[in-house]
């Protein structure tokens, strides 16, 4: 990959005020309808971040459609060579070689402030009176949210929504249920909650959950990185350098989408 990047730079010419460039394809596994992360119009968080990084690398994005619905499809596609990059994986996630973390987000409460009073803590006694919506991806294990509710004997209050990647924007079904009053409050992955609150025009509020680390050792936040094929250290290193150099632009995208963020030290380029 590094060789390909350097070669592409050699095809840039300057003459008569025109810059001619040749780029290489960066193949990214991507869902066509999975907002707030990605869609076919390149409007998602990860669409925008991938484009920023590709520009730094002198590449152009080639989106490889993810064929749902079975679990871990992107990991299998990466292993087969269908694509080279999977955006927004957990730092160190099995089956991937991961870059440095480019954001750290936390689960969040999503609710209509006209219907219920402010809530920000899992130990708020008012939760016992609410229908609490939780998303569960098909084939996934027990989420940190369900674990947190279980230790508080709140499972009877949980309303589980199964995501189906075959449906358009499946992650937004639960925010829609909150807006419609089908449930009182949802506990969602931060980027989804923040986006839903933004798109609601003030009807919904997203508030990061407390505590950030629940008892006995249930971490309510995730470090998000980019996944490449195990063994492809060259591409991983290129992406790391691009993340460092475009850090400010990446954080601006996250702010635009109102992603709730926890503090994260910006990586530095080695001298």
ABEGO torsion letter per residue (X at the ends): XAAAAAAAAAABBBBGGBBBBBBBBBBBBBBABBOAABBAAGABAAAAAAAAAAAAAGBBBBBBBBBOABBGAAAAAAAAGABABBBGBBBGBBGBBBBBBABBBBBBBBBBAAABBBBABAABAAAAABBBBBBBBBGBBBBAAAAAAAAAGAAAABBBBBBBAABBGAAAAAAAAAAAGABABBBBBAAAAAAAAAAAGGABBBBBBOBABBOABBBABBBBBBBBBBGBAAAAAAAAAAAAAAAAAAAAAAAAAGBBBBBBBBBBBBX
